[in-house]
Protein backbone atom coordinates (compact mmCIF):
# COMPACT_ATOMS: atom_id res chain seq x y z
CA UNK A 1 0.00 0.00 0.00
CA UNK A 2 1.35 3.41 -0.98
CA UNK A 3 1.92 5.96 1.76
CA UNK A 4 -0.40 8.91 2.33
CA UNK A 5 1.60 12.04 1.54
CA UNK A 6 1.09 14.94 3.92
CA UNK A 7 1.82 18.66 3.75
CA UNK A 8 1.95 20.74 6.94
CA UNK A 9 1.19 24.47 6.69
CA UNK A 10 1.89 26.35 9.92
CA UNK A 11 4.08 29.36 10.65
CA UNK A 12 5.42 27.88 13.90
CA UNK A 13 8.21 25.34 13.37
CA UNK A 14 7.70 23.96 16.89
CA UNK A 15 4.13 22.99 16.06
CA UNK A 16 5.17 21.47 12.71
CA UNK A 17 7.81 19.40 14.51
CA UNK A 18 5.23 18.23 17.04
CA UNK A 19 2.89 17.11 14.29
CA UNK A 20 5.67 15.22 12.54
CA UNK A 21 6.53 13.30 15.70
CA UNK A 22 2.93 12.10 15.99
CA UNK A 23 2.61 11.29 12.29
CA UNK A 24 5.89 9.33 12.11
CA UNK A 25 4.39 6.70 14.42
CA UNK A 26 2.23 5.56 11.51
CA UNK A 27 4.28 3.91 8.76
CA UNK A 28 1.54 4.62 6.22
CA UNK A 29 1.97 8.39 6.60
CA UNK A 30 4.77 10.47 5.09
CA UNK A 31 5.36 14.23 5.47
CA UNK A 32 6.47 15.48 2.05
CA UNK A 33 6.10 19.26 2.45
CA UNK A 34 6.27 21.96 5.10
CA UNK A 35 5.18 25.57 4.62
CA UNK A 36 5.05 28.70 6.77
CA UNK A 37 2.31 30.43 4.75
CA UNK A 38 -0.41 29.80 2.23
CA UNK A 39 1.77 31.20 -0.56
CA UNK A 40 4.61 28.80 0.25
CA UNK A 41 2.20 25.88 0.48
CA UNK A 42 0.62 26.54 -2.92
CA UNK A 43 3.99 27.15 -4.56
CA UNK A 44 5.25 23.70 -3.60
CA UNK A 45 2.07 21.62 -3.68
CA UNK A 46 2.34 20.43 -7.27
CA UNK A 47 5.90 19.19 -6.76
CA UNK A 48 5.28 17.58 -3.36
CA UNK A 49 2.27 15.60 -4.56
CA UNK A 50 0.65 15.82 -1.13
CA UNK A 51 -2.63 13.97 -0.63
CA UNK A 52 -3.63 15.66 2.64
CA UNK A 53 -2.83 19.11 4.05
CA UNK A 54 -2.77 19.87 7.77
CA UNK A 55 -3.66 23.55 7.52
CA UNK A 56 -3.24 26.16 10.23
CA UNK A 57 -5.77 28.93 9.72
CA UNK A 58 -3.87 31.88 11.17
CA UNK A 59 -0.57 32.31 9.34
CA UNK A 60 1.53 35.30 8.26
CA UNK A 61 0.88 36.33 4.68
CA UNK A 62 -1.87 34.26 3.09
CA UNK A 63 -3.88 32.65 5.87
CA UNK A 64 -5.30 29.14 5.91
CA UNK A 65 -8.84 30.20 4.97
CA UNK A 66 -7.75 31.81 1.71
CA UNK A 67 -5.28 28.99 1.07
CA UNK A 68 -8.04 26.41 1.51
CA UNK A 69 -10.18 28.15 -1.11
CA UNK A 70 -7.27 28.21 -3.57
CA UNK A 71 -6.38 24.58 -2.91
CA UNK A 72 -9.98 23.65 -3.77
CA UNK A 73 -9.69 25.57 -7.06
CA UNK A 74 -6.22 24.44 -8.12
CA UNK A 75 -5.87 21.02 -6.50
CA UNK A 76 -9.42 19.65 -6.04
CA UNK A 77 -8.17 16.13 -5.28
CA UNK A 78 -6.11 17.27 -2.27
CA UNK A 79 -7.83 16.96 1.13
CA UNK A 80 -7.60 19.79 3.69
CA UNK A 81 -7.68 19.24 7.44
CA UNK A 82 -7.95 22.54 9.31
CA UNK A 83 -5.88 22.50 12.51
CA UNK A 84 -6.58 25.54 14.67
CA UNK A 85 -7.39 26.94 18.10
CA UNK A 86 -10.72 28.39 16.93
CA UNK A 87 -13.69 26.34 18.12
CA UNK A 88 -16.64 28.66 17.38
CA UNK A 89 -19.53 26.90 15.63
CA UNK A 90 -20.05 29.56 12.96
CA UNK A 91 -16.35 29.49 12.12
CA UNK A 92 -16.30 25.69 11.82
CA UNK A 93 -19.34 25.46 9.54
CA UNK A 94 -18.15 28.39 7.41
CA UNK A 95 -14.83 26.67 6.75
CA UNK A 96 -16.39 23.28 6.09
CA UNK A 97 -18.82 24.80 3.60
CA UNK A 98 -15.92 26.53 1.86
CA UNK A 99 -13.78 23.51 1.19
CA UNK A 100 -12.23 21.95 4.30
CA UNK A 101 -12.59 18.17 4.62
CA UNK A 102 -12.24 18.14 8.39
CA UNK A 103 -11.56 20.31 11.41
CA UNK A 104 -9.26 19.66 14.37
CA UNK A 105 -8.24 21.73 17.36
CA UNK A 106 -4.52 22.14 17.97
CA UNK A 107 -4.81 20.33 21.28
CA UNK A 108 -6.03 17.15 19.54
CA UNK A 109 -3.87 14.16 20.43
CA UNK A 110 -1.69 12.51 17.80
CA UNK A 111 -3.96 9.47 17.58
CA UNK A 112 -6.94 11.61 16.55
CA UNK A 113 -4.83 13.50 14.01
CA UNK A 114 -3.66 10.23 12.43
CA UNK A 115 -7.26 8.94 12.40
CA UNK A 116 -8.44 12.17 10.74
CA UNK A 117 -5.76 11.94 8.03
CA UNK A 118 -6.77 8.38 7.16
CA UNK A 119 -10.46 9.32 7.17
CA UNK A 120 -10.21 12.30 4.80
CA UNK A 121 -7.91 10.34 2.49
CA UNK A 122 -10.20 7.30 2.33
CA UNK A 123 -13.69 8.86 2.54
CA UNK A 124 -13.22 12.57 1.77
CA UNK A 125 -14.16 13.87 5.21
CA UNK A 126 -13.61 13.63 8.96
CA UNK A 127 -16.33 14.63 11.40
CA UNK A 128 -15.58 14.65 15.12
CA UNK A 129 -17.68 15.76 18.12
CA UNK A 130 -16.66 19.39 17.51
CA UNK A 131 -18.11 19.41 13.98
CA UNK A 132 -21.15 17.35 14.96
CA UNK A 133 -22.04 19.80 17.75
CA UNK A 134 -21.58 22.76 15.41
CA UNK A 135 -23.88 21.13 12.86
CA UNK A 136 -26.49 20.33 15.49
CA UNK A 137 -26.44 23.87 16.84
CA UNK A 138 -26.82 25.28 13.34
CA UNK A 139 -29.81 23.04 12.76
CA UNK A 140 -31.49 24.00 16.05
CA UNK A 141 -30.59 27.69 16.19
CA UNK A 142 -30.84 29.68 12.98
CA UNK A 143 -27.58 31.52 12.47
CA UNK A 144 -26.70 34.42 10.20
CA UNK A 145 -24.72 32.16 7.90
CA UNK A 146 -26.57 31.52 4.68
CA UNK A 147 -26.00 28.04 3.26
CA UNK A 148 -24.80 27.97 -0.33
CA UNK A 149 -26.69 24.79 -1.15
CA UNK A 150 -29.14 24.70 -4.03
CA UNK A 151 -32.77 24.15 -3.11
CA UNK A 152 -35.27 21.68 -4.53
CA UNK A 153 -32.71 19.11 -5.67
CA UNK A 154 -33.98 15.77 -6.91
CA UNK A 155 -31.84 12.63 -6.78
CA UNK A 156 -32.05 9.39 -8.69
CA UNK A 157 -32.39 6.23 -6.63
CA UNK A 158 -28.75 5.36 -7.35
CA UNK A 159 -27.53 8.83 -6.35
CA UNK A 160 -29.43 8.61 -3.09
CA UNK A 161 -27.95 5.18 -2.40
CA UNK A 162 -24.43 6.54 -2.89
CA UNK A 163 -25.12 9.63 -0.78
CA UNK A 164 -26.38 7.54 2.15
CA UNK A 165 -23.34 5.25 1.96
CA UNK A 166 -21.02 8.25 1.80
CA UNK A 167 -22.59 9.44 5.05
CA UNK A 168 -21.71 6.05 6.56
CA UNK A 169 -18.02 6.80 5.86
CA UNK A 170 -17.75 4.19 3.12
CA UNK A 171 -14.95 4.39 0.56
CA UNK A 172 -15.61 4.20 -3.18
CA UNK A 173 -14.54 0.55 -3.18
CA UNK A 174 -16.84 -0.31 -0.26
CA UNK A 175 -19.78 1.51 -1.85
CA UNK A 176 -19.13 -0.28 -5.13
CA UNK A 177 -19.25 -3.70 -3.46
CA UNK A 178 -22.51 -2.82 -1.73
CA UNK A 179 -24.40 -1.64 -4.83
CA UNK A 180 -22.46 -3.67 -7.45
CA UNK A 181 -20.65 -0.85 -9.22
CA UNK A 182 -16.98 -0.24 -9.98
CA UNK A 183 -15.14 2.26 -7.74
CA UNK A 184 -14.73 4.44 -10.83
CA UNK A 185 -18.50 4.51 -11.39
CA UNK A 186 -19.05 5.39 -7.73
CA UNK A 187 -16.56 8.26 -8.01
CA UNK A 188 -18.46 9.51 -11.05
CA UNK A 189 -21.71 9.54 -9.07
CA UNK A 190 -19.95 11.24 -6.14
CA UNK A 191 -18.72 14.02 -8.42
CA UNK A 192 -22.18 14.36 -9.98
CA UNK A 193 -23.68 14.74 -6.51
CA UNK A 194 -21.13 17.43 -5.61
CA UNK A 195 -22.03 19.38 -8.76
CA UNK A 196 -25.78 18.88 -8.31
CA UNK A 197 -25.81 19.98 -4.67
CA UNK A 198 -23.39 22.84 -5.31
CA UNK A 199 -20.81 22.02 -2.64
CA UNK A 200 -17.04 21.86 -2.81
CA UNK A 201 -16.29 18.34 -1.65
CA UNK A 202 -17.56 15.18 0.05
CA UNK A 203 -17.69 16.89 3.44
CA UNK A 204 -20.14 19.38 1.94
CA UNK A 205 -22.32 16.50 0.74
CA UNK A 206 -22.53 15.12 4.27
CA UNK A 207 -23.39 18.55 5.71
CA UNK A 208 -26.11 18.87 3.06
CA UNK A 209 -27.53 15.44 3.95
CA UNK A 210 -27.62 16.31 7.67
CA UNK A 211 -29.22 19.72 7.12
CA UNK A 212 -31.90 18.32 4.86
CA UNK A 213 -32.82 15.33 6.98
CA UNK A 214 -31.55 12.76 4.47
CA UNK A 215 -29.64 10.99 7.27
N, C-alpha and C positions, 0 to 999 in steps of 0.2 A: 504493500500500500504506500502510495506517495505521501510525502509529508505535507501538512497544511502550512503554507507560507504566510508569515505574519509581518506586518509593518506596525511600528509603534510611533505615534505622533504625540509628543509631549515636550514642552520646553524645559523640563527639569530632568537632568541626566540621572539624578538619584532615583526618581520614580521609574524611569525607563529601565534602569539597572534592576530595580526591585521586581518589575514585571518579568524581566528576562529570567531571573532566578526561579520564579514560579513556573514559567513556561518550559524551562529546560528539563523539568521533572517528567515531562511527557515526551517520549521519543517520537511521537507523531507530529510534533509541533516544531517549527523552525523559524526563528526571527531572521528575516532577510533584509529589513530596512528599518532605519531609525531616522526620525525627523524632528526638528525643533519648532516647525511652523507648518501651516497649511501649504505655503508655497514650496517649501523644501520637500514635503510629502509628495505633492503632485508632480514635481519635477523628476522624482526618481521612481515613481510608481510603475511606469511602463517597463523600465529595466529590471526592477526587483521582482516583478511577477507575483506580488503579494496576493493572497486569496482573501485575507481578513485584515482589517485595520483596527487597532486599538487606538481610538481617537480621543485625545483630551479636547475639551471644548474651549477652554480659555488659554490661548497661546498668544505670544507676541506676533505681530504681523497678521497674517490671515488666520482667523480663529477656526475652531473645529466645526462650527455651524456652517460657515461659508464653504469650508473644505469638503464637508459632507455633501453639500449640494453639488459641488463641482465633480466630486468622485462619482456621484450618481449619473451625471451627464457624460463624463468622459470614460469612466470605467464601470459600466452598469453591472458587470459580473462580480465586482469586488464587494465584499460584505463589510459593513462598518459597525463596530461596537463602540458606542460612546462610553468613555470612562471619565467620570467627573464627580465633583463634590455637590453639584446641584441636584436636589431631590424634590423640587416643586412639581406638582402634578401637571400644571399647564406647560411647564418647560419640557417635561418628559414627552407628553403627547405631541407637542409641537415638533419636536425633533424626530420622533418616530414617523409622523405624517410627512416629514420632509426628507426621508431617505435613510434614517438609521435602521439597522437590523436588530439592534438590541441596546440596552442601557444598563450600565453598571456604575455603582458608586466606587470611589477610589479606595474605600475601606473594605471592599469585597475581598474575601480570602482567595488565595491562589487556586484552590480547587474549583470555586465558582467561576473564576475567570477562564480556566481551562475548559470547563463544561460549556460555558457560553461560546467560546471559540468553536468547539466541535458542533454545537447546535446551529449556529448561523451558517457554518460551512455546509452542513448536511441538509438542513431544512430551510434555511433562508431567514430564520429569526430566532431570537431568544427572549422569552418573557419570564421575568422573575416576579416575586411578590411586589416589588416596587412598581413595575409597569402594570401589573394586574390591579393594584389599588388605585393607580392613577386612572386607568380605564373605567373602573367601577365608579369612581367619584365623578368622572365626566358624564357617565350615563345617568347618575342620580341627580347631580347638580348641574344645571345648564351653565356652561362657562361662556366667556366672550370669544373663545376660539371658534371660528367657523370651519367645519370640516370641508375638505375639498373633494369629497366623494360625489359622484354623479348620482342623481336620484332616479327612481323608477327603472332600475336595471333588471332585465330578465335573463335568467340563466337556462341553458339546456340542462337536461338531466345529468349528462356526463360532466358538465362544468360544475354543477352543484356537488356531485360525488367527489370530484377532485378537490374542491374548496373545503369540504368537510374533512377530508383526509389530511389536507394541508394543516388544518387547525388541530389535528391530532399529532402534529409534529412528525408526519411520515415523510420519508425521502421520496424522490421521484421513482427510485427502484421499488420501494415498498408499496407505493401507490399503484405502480404498474402491475405488480403481482396480485394486488387485491382486485383490480378491475380489468385485468387481462389486457393491458396495453404495454407498449415498450416505454422505457424511461424517456426516450426522445419524444414520443407522443404526449406523455404526461407533461414534459417541459413546455411543449407547444401550447397545451391547454392552460398551463400556469401563466405563460406570457400573455395569452389571450384574455385571461381573467384580469391580469394587471392592467391591460389596456382598456378593457371594458369598464372596470370599476374606476379607473383614473387615479391609481395610486402609483407609488414609485417602486415598490418591491413586495416580497412575500409578507413581510411584517405588516405592511399596509393592508394587504388582503385580510389578514387575521383581525386587525383592528376593525375593518369594515364589517366582517362577519359578526364580531361581538356587538358592535353598535347597532346592527340591524337585526339582532335576534336570530341569526342563522345558526349559531351554536349556543 
